[in-house]
Amino acid sequence: MISILNSVIIKTITLLPKAIVQLFAGKYVAGESHKTALAVVKSLNDQGLSATIDILGEHVQDITEAKQITSEYIDLYDEIAENQLDCNISIKPSHIGLDLGENQFLDNLQLLIDKAMTYENFLRIDMESSLVTDTTIKAYTQMLKRSKAVGTVFQAYLFRTLDDVKNVQSDHLNFRLCKGIYKESEDISIQDRKHINENYLKILRYAFTANNYVGIATHDIDLLKNIYSLIEELNVSPDKFEFQVLYGVPMSGWIEKHLENRYKVRVYVPFGPDWYNYSIRRLKENPNIAGYVIKNLFR
Ligand code: FDA
């Protein structure tokens, strides 16, 4: 029933004029330009929150475009430094050229990490679908040998993830843990929320005991309650983790709660001219998101 409703929502959204969709999307997307995105980051910083910015887009099929996106990210590092913002950058591998070949991707990735290092900033490699999990982890571990200025993302819904975390041999493992947003088959992924949450906690417990740095990315309040218990049980030092949320998603007072506990909170701020196509593609791929968005809008 819910999936039928979500499909109806998606069909309706794609029929609406772009200007109307923008009214809804504006809550979750920080405009189209560097200027609007950095203004959002500044206002988050003023509220005591860190940020990570992402230019919306994926699956670039043209070398010149992949290079242009990479140089746009390089400019962003300069602008973040000039404006003294507390903000790092998150990129999607396929946005900087992974579909064009591993070498193209690695070259651009290297440029970004070098730039991040010049400012003692940081680059997060987002995790896309399971088709590129191996390549992404391989690229991450390769880059990690040269720099601590890089981290990646692991998805709790994949059966493989705990092993993946264990297999990265580094004292500087720094990853964001999320549930995972892509539609994956039941052969390789956990399908129900309860068991995804159990796996999330299992991976987090391992990471805390292994002294990894974790970006705890979730809006799930039940899961957050269990994460707080785990932090207390293991007496985890606050410099070993941060909480992460998507810009615009309501958190029912939990951001304030994190700040009261002196825990770091980082907001993921997506922006860019491709916001419409990107949002529609992602809605079609995972219709559950449509339900969230509508629910949050009417809260
Ligand atoms: P859950 O799905 O149970 O959602 C809990 C509640 O949060 C929902 O009921 C809803 O109210 C709200 N909510 C969640 N997502 C929402 C959304 N998009 N819009 C509006 N409301 C929403 N995934 C991935 O595969 N690769 C990645 O690199 C990343 N990166 C990433 C960064 C950050 C900072 C976050 C917070 C999330 C991601 N994700 C991601 C997405 C993640 O995998 C997951 O799909 C969503 O966060 C939803 O899962 P929750 O843990 O929030 O729980």
Residues whose N, C-alpha, C, O or C-beta is under 5 A from the ligand:
A	BS01	FDA	D126 M127 V153 C178 K179 G180 I181 Y182 A217 T218 H219 D220 Q244 V245 L246 V249 Y268 Y292 V293 N296
